[in-house]
Amino acid sequence: MPIMNNGYQQYKKTQVDTASQGKLIVMLYDGAIRFVNIAIEAMPTKNIEKIHNNILKAQEIINELISSLNMDVGDISQKLFSLYMYMNKRLMDANIQKDAAPLVEVRKYLMELRDAWQIAGNNVGNDPNHHFPGVNIAT
C-alpha cells in the first residue's frame, strides 16, 4: 500500500508542479469545495471530528488563497480578500454551530469563483508562465 500511495502522491506533486497559475487556483477551489462537501455530508451523522477537520481544511485553503493575493494590484484583490474573509467567518459559524447552512452558502461562492477562474484559465490557455493580476501563486 505505501508504494501505491507514494505513486499517487508523486502524480499529484507532478500535477501541481506543472500546472499553470490559473490551474493551481482552480485546484485550490476544487479542494475547498471537496472539504466543504464532506463536512456537509457529515452533518446528519453528527460526526463532530469529521465535520471539524474538513471545515478546517477548507479554511486552510481559503487562507492560502488570501495569502496569494497581491494587494498592490487593485480593487479585485481587495474584493476577493473581503469575500475570502467572509467565507472564513461563515465556515467558523458552521463549525461552532454544526450547521450546514453556512457551508452550503460558502460552497456556492467557492463554486462560482472556481468556475470564473476556470473560464479565465481557459481563455489564456495553459501557459504555466501566465500570471493573473492580483494573484501570486508560487509554482
N, C-alpha and C positions, 0 to 999 in steps of 0.2 A: 504493500500500500504506500509506503513512503516514496518509492520510486515514481509511482503514478502521480502522487501529489506533487512531487518535485517537478515532474514534467509539465503538469498543469500550471504550476507557479512560474516556470520558465516561459511557457507560452504566454501567460498574462503579462509578464515582465516585457517580453518582446513586443507584445501588442502596445503597451504603454510607451516603450522606448521609441517605437517607430511611428507613433500617431502624431498627427498634426495638432496644433494648439486647439483648434475647434473641436477635433475628435476627442481630445482629452477632457474638454469641458463637458461634452455630451456624455462621456463615460462617467464623470463625476455625478452628473444629474441622474444617470441610469442607476448608479449605486445608491444614491439618496432615495430615489423612488422605490428601489427594491427593499431597502431597510424600512421605509415607512409602510410599505405594503405588508411586510412581515409583522410589524407592530400592530397594524390594523387587524390582520387575521388572528393575532394572538389575543386581542381584546376579549372576545366572548369566552375564551378559555381561562381568563384571569391569570395567565402565566406572567406574573409580575416581572420576573427576571428577564424573560424573553422580550417583553414589551420595552422594559427599561433599556436593555442592551441595544436593541435595534434603534430606538429613538436616539440614544447617544451616538451611534454610528452615523445616523443621518445628520445629527448636529455637527459631528466632526467633519463631514463632507462640506456642509454649508460653511463651516469655519474656514476650510481650505479655499472655498470659492471667495470668501471675504478677503482672505489674505492675498489672493491673486489679483484683486482689483488695483488698478493704477489710478489713484485718486487725482493725479495731476492732469489727466486727460480731459475730463469734462463732466457734464451733467449725468451721463449714462452711468458712470461709476457710482456717483452718489445715490442715484435712484436704485441701482442694484444693491448697494450697501444697505439702504433702508429696508428694502424688501427682504434681504437675507436676515437682517436683524429681527424683522417682524416674524419671519418663518421660524427662527430660533426660539423666539418668545412663545409662539404657538406650540412648538414641539415641547417646550418646557411645561406649558399648560397641560398638554396631553399626558405628559409623563407624571405630573403631580396628581392630576385628576383621574388618570387612567380612563380617558375619554377619547373615543375615536374621532369625534367631530373635528377637532383641530388638526388631526392627522390627515383627514380627508381634504381639508382646506389647503394644507401645506402641499399635499400630493398634487392637487390641481395646479398650484403655482409652479411646482417643480416640473410638471409635465408640459405646461405652456412654455416655460423658459427653455426646457430641453428641446422642444420642437423648434423654437426660434433659433437656437444655436445650431441645430441640425440643418435647418434651411440655410443659415449663414455659412456654415461649413461647406455645404454642397455648392453654394454659389461661388466660393473661392477655390473650390477643388480640394485636393488632398495634399496641397503643398505644405510639408512639415515646417517650412520656414516662414509661412504667413503668420503674422501676429495680428490679433484683434485689438483695436484701440480700447483702452480702459481695462484690459485684462492681461495678466502676465503669468501664465502657467509655465513653470520651468520644465524643460524636457531634458 
